[in-house]
Amino acid sequence: MSQRIVLASGNKGKIAEIQDMLKQQAIEVISQSQFNVPDIAETGTTFVENAIIKARHASAISQLSTIADDSGLEVDALNGKPGVYSARYAGLPSNDQNNTNKLLQALINTHEELRTARFHCVMVFMAHENDPSPLIGHGTWEGNIAFQKSGNNGFGYDPVFYVPEHHCTSAELPATTKNSISHRAQALQLLMPQISDYFANNA
């Protein structure tokens, strides 16, 4: 029998990635939209705070355990921006194209060796809405910001996030490759053993 966990996200690209990563586990991931969970304001100043806000909100409404993540892009030449504001960097409503255009413009005079950046992903599991000790996995993915967009896979900043080891942007990677090396994959790999232990101890 599979465990049911609600994924506290309305981002279809993110949901597809996480479902793909979890398909080997005995876990059924259900989008929060099936429980009519509305988005909640991400008022935290860190990825951890925002992930917990989203997980607690979805758990309160669905009455199930939840996974939530908060992720973003940290660019060294911009003093860590856009950071926790990555999804709304160019304003609301969130728009991937506007965000990447603003980022490229902000770095237009920045030399290649100074365009270092990394994706962060903090993923949390909350057993219930009042869980006092959420389980946490934090993954990072190092790269550089390209000078122009390239590739049609993925979402968000993937078309401008250059992965040196693969000589292409994240948006040019096959999904199977991205889902094994990305910040989200790393966070999930750290979180999954903790979730498995939780269910084993609370069967």
NORLINVEN-V16039 format. One record per residue. N is the residue number from 0. SS is DSSP state (~ for helix, > for strand, _ for the rest). PHI is phi in radians with two decimals (* if undefined). OMEGA is omega in whole degrees, -180 to 180 (999 if undefined). Layout:
BEGIN
N_SS_PHI_OMEGA + N_SS_PHI_OMEGA
END
This chain:
BEGIN
0___*_-178 + 1___-1.50_175 + 2_>_-1.45_179 + 3_>_-1.81_177 + 4_>_-2.26_177 + 5_>_-1.50_176 + 6_>_-1.65_-175 + 7___-1.44_179 + 8___-2.75_173 + 9___-1.91_-179 + 10___-1.43_-175 + 11_~_-1.08_179 + 12_~_-1.14_-180 + 13_~_-1.16_179 + 14_~_-1.05_-179 + 15_~_-1.08_179 + 16_~_-1.08_-176 + 17_~_-1.21_177 + 18_~_-1.07_179 + 19_~_-1.13_-179 + 20_~_-1.22_-175 + 21_~_-1.67_-173 + 22___-1.16_178 + 23___-1.41_-179 + 24___-1.58_177 + 25___-1.49_-177 + 26_>_-2.27_176 + 27_>_-1.69_-179 + 28_>_-1.68_-177 + 29_>_-2.01_178 + 30_>_-1.17_179 + 31_~_-1.09_180 + 32_~_-1.11_179 + 33_~_-1.20_178 + 34_~_-1.92_-180 + 35___0.95_178 + 36___-1.39_180 + 37___-1.35_175 + 38___-1.12_178 + 39___-2.11_-180 + 40___-1.08_180 + 41___-1.58_-172 + 42___-1.61_180 + 43___-1.27_178 + 44___-1.80_177 + 45___-2.32_177 + 46_~_-1.09_-179 + 47_~_-1.09_-179 + 48_~_-1.05_-178 + 49_~_-1.16_179 + 50_~_-1.12_180 + 51_~_-1.17_177 + 52_~_-0.99_-178 + 53_~_-1.20_-179 + 54_~_-1.14_-179 + 55_~_-1.13_179 + 56_~_-1.06_-179 + 57_~_-1.18_180 + 58_~_-1.20_-180 + 59_~_-1.08_-177 + 60_~_-1.48_-176 + 61_~_-1.46_-175 + 62___1.09_177 + 63___-2.19_172 + 64___-1.13_-177 + 65_>_-2.36_168 + 66_>_-2.05_174 + 67_>_-2.41_174 + 68_>_-2.30_168 + 69_>_-2.27_-175 + 70_>_-2.42_-180 + 71_>_-3.02_-176 + 72_>_-1.90_179 + 73_>_-1.98_-177 + 74_>_-1.91_-174 + 75_~_-1.07_-178 + 76_~_-1.19_180 + 77_~_-1.90_179 + 78___0.97_176 + 79___1.60_177 + 80___-1.25_-1 + 81_>_-1.37_173 + 82_~_0.99_-178 + 83_~_-1.16_180 + 84_~_-1.72_-175 + 85_~_-0.96_-176 + 86_~_-1.22_-178 + 87_~_-2.12_-177 + 88___-1.02_-179 + 89___-1.71_179 + 90___1.78_179 + 91___-1.81_-1 + 92___-1.20_-177 + 93___-1.01_-178 + 94___-2.53_-176 + 95_~_-1.00_-176 + 96_~_-1.14_179 + 97_~_-1.12_179 + 98_~_-1.11_-179 + 99_~_-1.19_177 + 100_~_-1.10_179 + 101_~_-1.11_180 + 102_~_-1.12_179 + 103_~_-1.07_179 + 104_~_-1.16_-179 + 105_~_-1.13_-177 + 106___-1.86_-170 + 107___-1.03_-179 + 108___-1.85_-178 + 109___-1.66_-178 + 110___-1.18_-174 + 111_~_-0.94_-175 + 112_~_-1.23_-180 + 113_~_-1.79_-175 + 114___-1.68_180 + 115_>_-1.19_-177 + 116_>_-2.78_175 + 117_>_-2.65_171 + 118_>_-1.54_172 + 119_>_-2.00_171 + 120_>_-2.47_171 + 121_>_-1.92_-179 + 122_>_-2.04_-179 + 123_>_-2.14_174 + 124_>_-2.11_175 + 125_>_-2.07_-178 + 126___-1.17_179 + 127___-2.79_-171 + 128___-1.12_-179 + 129___-1.81_179 + 130___-0.98_-177 + 131___-1.43_-177 + 132___-2.39_179 + 133___-1.01_175 + 134_>_-1.45_-172 + 135_>_-2.33_170 + 136_>_-2.21_-178 + 137_>_-2.21_179 + 138_>_-2.06_175 + 139_>_-2.26_-178 + 140_>_-2.39_-176 + 141_>_-1.45_177 + 142_>_-2.96_178 + 143_>_-2.38_176 + 144_>_-1.61_-180 + 145___-1.22_180 + 146___-1.50_178 + 147___-2.67_-179 + 148___-1.25_177 + 149___-2.74_177 + 150___1.76_-176 + 151___-2.11_179 + 152___-1.54_176 + 153___1.30_-176 + 154___-2.79_178 + 155___1.08_-176 + 156___-1.56_-178 + 157_~_-0.91_-178 + 158_~_-1.17_-179 + 159_~_-2.03_180 + 160_>_-1.64_-176 + 161_>_-1.52_-178 + 162_>_-1.84_-172 + 163_~_-0.97_-177 + 164_~_-1.11_-178 + 165_~_-1.89_175 + 166___0.98_179 + 167_>_-2.81_176 + 168_>_-1.41_177 + 169_~_-1.03_-179 + 170_~_-1.28_177 + 171_~_-1.74_180 + 172___-1.39_171 + 173___-1.09_-178 + 174_~_-0.98_-178 + 175_~_-1.10_178 + 176_~_-1.24_-180 + 177_~_-1.00_-175 + 178_~_-1.29_176 + 179_~_-1.88_-175 + 180_~_-2.17_-173 + 181___-1.23_175 + 182_~_-1.01_-179 + 183_~_-1.22_177 + 184_~_-1.09_-180 + 185_~_-1.12_179 + 186_~_-1.10_-179 + 187_~_-1.19_178 + 188_~_-1.11_177 + 189_~_-1.36_-177 + 190_~_-1.41_-172 + 191_~_-1.01_179 + 192_~_-1.06_179 + 193_~_-1.18_179 + 194_~_-1.16_179 + 195_~_-1.04_178 + 196_~_-1.11_-180 + 197_~_-1.06_-178 + 198_~_-1.17_179 + 199_~_-1.16_-178 + 200_~_-1.49_-178 + 201___-2.18_-179 + 202___-1.21_999
END
